Amino acid sequence: MRTPYCVADYLLERLSQCGAEHLFGVPGDYNLQFLDHVIDSPDIRWVGCANELNAAYAADGYARCKGVAALLTTFGVGELSAMNGIAGSFAEYLPVLHIVGAPSSVSQRKGELLHHTLGDGEFHHFYHMSKPITSAQAILTEQNACHEIDRVLSVMMRERRPGYLMLPADVAKKPATPPVNALITTADPADNACLTAFREAVEARLTGSPRMALLADFLVLRYGLKDALQKWVEASPMAHATMLMGKGIFDERLPGFYGTYHGAASDERVRSAIEDADVVICLGTRFTDTLTAGFTHQLTAAQTIEIQPHAARVGERWFTDIPMAQAVDVLAALCQRQSAAQALPVRQAALSHETHEGALTQDNFWQTLQTFIRPGDIILADQGTAAFGASALRLPAEVNFIVQPLWGSIGFTLAAAFGAQTACPDRRVIVLTGDGAAQLTIQEMGSMLRDNQHPVILVLNNEGYTVERAIHGATQRYNDIALWNWTQIPHALSQNAQAECWRVSETVQLAEVLEKVAHSERLSLIEVMLPRDDIPPLLSAITKALEARNSL
C-alpha cells in the first residue's frame, strides 16, 4: 500500500527531474526504510552493487553517459568506502548525488554510542570530511529537507560536481509537499556589457591571425557542448585536437582533426598544429601532469583564448561570469567569419589497418582493436597502458570515451562500465583494463551478469603493475600481483553466467575473437596476453616525466 507523500518521495522526484533514472548503492540498516520508497518509486530504479566503492564508480560512469547520477550508502562505513569514487567525480566534474542514510535525529541529539560511528556520540565527522569533495552539502531535518534538497541539487547540477545529503532514517519518513516549480540548474546569463567586451577582445585578437587552432577537453562534455563544437568545426575549417579526457568530442576521422595533444609527447603533426598556431582556443582544458607529459606543453597566455565553465580569458585579460555556452556561441560566430580565409587542414593519418601476425604486442594490439570500433560505442580505458595506448585510436562519430587520468584510480573502469551500460543498455560497451587494475573491482562483473549486461571486456594481462614498473622498480616484487585464471572468473561470479571467455596471445587470434563478439548478446571476456614490460610510446614519455618529478 502506498504510504503518504514524504521527504523520501520528494528527494526521488527531484532526482528524476534532474535526469537520473537509477540509484546505485549498497543497503544498510540506516537507509533501508528510504530504500522501500526507492523500490516503490515509478521513476527511480534501485541498482545494488557489490560494495560502496564500486557503487561510486558505477554512478560516475552513469553520470558520464547520462549527465547526472545518484549513490546511496549507509552512514560511516558505507560513505567512507565510497569517498574515493566521489573524489574522482569531483576532480573530473561529474554531478553525482551522494545520499547517506544516517541514524535517527533523536539518536543524534542524544549522542548515543551507535554502530558505524566512532563511538564518541558525534555524528558530523563524515559530513565534514565530505566538504572538500562535494560542491554542496546538507544535513536534512524535518524543517529544512525540501529546501536543502533543492539547494544541493541546484548547485550540483550547475557546478557539475557531486553533492552530499545526510538523510536521518526518521527524516526520510516525515511528510512533505510535492514540488511545484522546476529546479534552477543553469548559470545566469552573462552581463551584456561583459559579453560585449569579451566579443570585442576576441575579434581584435583574431584579426590578423591567419592560423587558428582549437584545443578541446573534457569540460566541453560535462557542460553539454559536444554538438555545438561539432557544428563549429564543420562551419569553420580549422585545425582541431583534443586532450586525452576530451577524446570523443569530434568525429576523429574527418578532415581537420589532428589527434590527441600531450605536450611534447604529442605526434609532431599534432604538436605543430596546436603550438605553432597564431591563436589557440582552449575550451574546457585542464593542463595536468599526465595529460601534458609532465607540463611540457608550450602554449603562452598571449597566444591563447581560454574558455572555462564560468569565465573566459583573452590573452592576459579575464572576463568573469560568462557561461561556457555563451562564450562558445561568440567564438563560433567570429571564427566562421575569420576561417573563410584559411585553407582546409590536412587529414591526419589514422592508425594502420594492415594485417599483423605473430605474438601480440602493444603496437599490434591497438592496430587490431582499431578495426573493431564502430560509431556509438562506449569505450572505457583504465589508467595505465590501457588509457595511454587508447589515446592513439581514431574514434568515429558518437563514441563516448571514458578515462580517468586526473584522479587516476585504477580499477575504475570495470565498475564504471556497469554504470555506463545501465545508463545506455542498447549501446556496445568496451572495457580496456589491466590485470592489476581489474583485481580491485572485479566483483562488479557479478552485477553485470545479474543484470544481463553484455560488455566486451579486454583484460590486458602483462603480469602486474606495468605502468608502475615503467615509472620505478621494474624488477621489484611490489609491482607483482597474484596471477589469476581470468577466463574462469565470470562463471565464479554468477550461478548462471551468460558469458563467453577467451585467452589470446597471437594477433590473428585476437582478430578472430573480436569478430565473434562484435554483436554478442553475452558478456565477453578476452584475456589479452602481452609482454610484461611492453608499453605504448606515449606512456613511456609520461612515466619518464613522472619519475623525474617524483625524484626532485
SULQUIMO-V585932 format. One line per field, one symbol per residue. ss: DSSP state (H for helix, E for strand, C for the rest). Layout:
# SULQUIMO-V585932
ss->???
This chain:
# SULQUIMO-V585932
ss->CCCCCEHHHHHHHHHHHHCCCEEEECCCCCCHHHHHHHHHCCCCEEEECCCHHHHHHHHHHHHHHHCCEEEEEECCHHHHHHHHHHHHHHHCCCCEEEEEEECCHHHHHHCCCCCCCCCCCCCCHHHHHHHHHCCEEEECCCCCHHHHHHHHHHHHHHHCCCEEEEEECCHHHCECCCCCCCCCCCCCCCCHHHHHHHHHHHHHHHCCCCCEEEEECCHHHHCCCHHHHHHHHHHCCCEEEECHHHCCCCCCCCCCEEEECCHHHCCHHHHHHHHCCCEEEEECCCCCCCCCCCCCCCCCCCCEEEEECCEEEECCEEEECCCHHHHHHHHHHHHHHHHHHCCCCCCCCCCCCCCCCCECCHHHHHHHHHCCCCCCCEEEECCCHHHHHHCCCCCCCCCEEECCCCCCCCCHHHHHHHHHHHHCCCCCEEEEEEHHHHHHHCCHHHHHHHCCCCCEEEEEECCCCHHHHHHCCCCCHHHCCCCCCHHHHHHHCCCCCCEEEEEECEHHHHHHHHHHHCCCCCEEEEEEECCCCCCCHHHHHHHHHHHHHHCC
